[in-house]
Amino acid sequence: MDVQRFLKELDALLGKEAFPEAKAFLYAALNECEKEKDVLSKISVYNEIMGFERQWGENEAAINAANASISLLEQTGMSVSRPAAMIYLNAATVYKNAGNTPGAKELYETAEKLFLRYYSPNDKETAGLYNNMASVYLDPNNYPKAEYYYQRALSILTRAGDVCDAAVTYMNLAGLEKNRLNEKQALLYAEEAKRLMDVPDEKRDGYYRYTCRKCVSACKEMGMPEMAAHFEKQIK
């Protein structure tokens, strides 16, 4: 299977928010890999499936894809490689979302070792690692560690000019400060996310709208209805 073409076609479907079609496309690609006994492409497809199912809250399907992907990495001797770094990161996030914090921490630690080996500290992918790692330390005893990872992620994304992911990181920091009962700082971080997402209409693509939805959810959880309403308007 031509993996680059597969990814391009998948991105096109997701960009149009054709989600049912994207899901059918993913599983059709998986069947193609199985018929062709194309193990390396199968790893890539499973990686995309776990991310897709995670976004839609299908935890069991996401975990199955994560476990299958990791198993194939081990079978092919690719568990210590640059592609493996991203797969372990995605798998850790799947475990976190499913409520398996110990499993997520173990996978994040594996991913971090691989990122330190294969990625630059200033890569956007490294920011994604830090953003996700922070989320498994959101308990009172580990708030400083969570803040450390969020700030590292924000520094990378700000330098890269990545508006959407930087906005999400600000919302993550707002949630952290809300947990600390620091309402003023939480609002300041949320306002920074709002400022970043004030972009021209032509830049409001599928990923922009997806980011706004994440911001809406975060604002509602933090008891910021006016801010949530603002982001909801941005989606339309």
N, C-alpha and C positions, 0 to 999 in steps of 0.2 A: 504494500500500500504506500502511496505517496503521502507521507506524513505532513509535509508542508502544505500540500493542496487540501488535505483533510482539515488542518487548522484554519486555513484561509476560508474555507466554506463554512466551518463552524462559526468563526468570528462574524461572517456575513449574516448568518441566521440570528446570532445573539444581538448583533447591532440593530437588526430590524425588530428585535424582541419577539421573534417567531419561536417561542419557547417549546411548544409541542413538537414542532418540526425539528428543532435542535435536538430534542431528546430522542426522537426516532432516528435521526441522522447518526447520533452517537452509538446507539445500539446496533444499527445496521453496519457501522464501521467495525464494531467489535466482532460481529458475526463474520465479516469479511476476513478479519485477521485470523480468526479461528479456522476458517476454511483453508486459508493460504498457509497456515502454520507460521505466521509472521509474528514471532514473539516480541521483537523489539518494537514494532508498531503497536502491538497489543498493550505494551506498557504505557505508551503515550495516550492511547485511547482510554485506558483505565484511569489515568491521571486526570483527563478531562471529565470523565464520568463522575469521579468522586467530587470534583469541584462543582459540577452542575447539580448533582443530587443534594449536596450540602446546602447550596443556596436556596433550594426549595424545601429544606427541612426533612428530606428523606434520609434520615440518619442510618437506617439499616442498609439501604442500597449504597450509601456513601462509604460506610465502613467496609462492606463487602468489596467494593472497588479498591479501597485503600489497601486492604489486606492482600488482595490479588496482585496489585501492583508491586507491593513490597516483596511478596513471594517470588514474583518473576525477576525482580532485581537480584535477589539472592541466587536464584537458579542460573542466571546468566552471568554471574560474577560482576554485576554492575552496581553492587550496593555501596561501593566507594567510588563515586564518579560525580561529575558536575550535574548530569541529569537527576541523579539520585537525591541530590541536595533539595531540589524543588519538590520531588515526590514525597520525601520524608516530611517536608514542611507542610504540604497539602494534607498528608495523612494525619499529621499532628492536629491540624485545624479541624479536620473531620472528627477526630476523637474528642477534642475540646467541645465542639458543638453538641456532641452526643452526651456530654456530661462525664466523660471518662478522663478526669483531670490527671491522675497518675500516668495513664497511658499516653496522654498528650505531652506531658512534661518529658517523658522518656524519648518520645519521637522528636520533640523540639531540640532536645540536647544532641541527638544524633544529627539532626539537620544543621545545627549551629556548627558542629565540628566540620561538616562538609562545606558549609558556606565559608568558614575561615580558610579552608584549603583551596577552594575553587572560585570564590567571588571576591570582588573588591569591597572594602568596607563602605564605599560610597555608591554601590550599585543600588538601583531601585529595588531589586529582589531582596537585598539585605535589609532594606527598610521594611519590607513585607514580613521578613522573619522576625524582626524586633517588635513590630506591631502585634503580631500574633503571640509571640512569647510573653509579652507583657500581660496579656489577658489571662494567663494561667496563674498569675501572682496577685490577683485581685482579692486578697484577703487582708485584714488589718495588719497582720504581722509582716506582710510582704509588699505593702504599698510603695515604699521607696524603690524596691526592685522593679515594680511595674512602671513607676514613673521614669526610672532610668531607661528602660527599653523604649517607652513611648517617645521620650525626648530624643533618643538616638535616631529613631525612625523619622521623627519630624524634621530633624536637622538635615538628613539625607534628602527627604522629599522636597523641602523648601529650596535647597540648593539646586535640585533638579527641575524645579518649576512644576512639579506634579500637583496640580490644583486639587483634583478629586481625592487622591489618597492622603494629601496633607489635611484636607478638610475632615476626613474620617478620623485621622489621628487627633486633631483638635477635639473632636467629639468624644474620642476615647479618653483624652485627658480631662474633659469636662465631667465624664462619668466617674472617673477616679476621684476628682475633687468633690463631687456630689457624695460619694461614699465616705469621704473624709469630713463631711458636713461643712465644707467650705463653699457655700452657695455663691459668694461673690466671684471667686476664681472660676467656678464651674461656668457661670454665665459669661465671663470674659472669654473663655475658651470657645464656647458655643458661638459667640459673636464673631470670633475669628473665622470659624468655619463658614458662617453666613457670609462674611465679607469675601472669602475666597470663592464661594460658589456663585457670586454675582458676576456672571460672564455673559457675553453676547449670545443671542439666540442661536447663531450658527455653530456655536461650540457645545450646544446642549444635545449631545448624542445619547446613545443607549447607555453608555457607561456613566455619563453625567446623571441621567435619570435614576439609574441604579444607586448611585451614590446619594442622591437626594432622598431616596426611599430609606436608606440606612440612617441618614440624618433625622428623618421623620421619626423612625422607630426609637432612636436614641433620645430625642427630645421628649417623646411621650413617656419613656421610661423615667426620665429625670424630672418629670412634672413641669415641662416648659411648653404649654399648649400653643402660645403665640408663635414661638420659634418653630414648632412643628408645622403650624399652618403656613408659615412662610415657605418652608421647604416643599410642602405639598403644592403650593402655587407654582413653584419652579419646575415641577414635573410636567405641568400641563402646557 
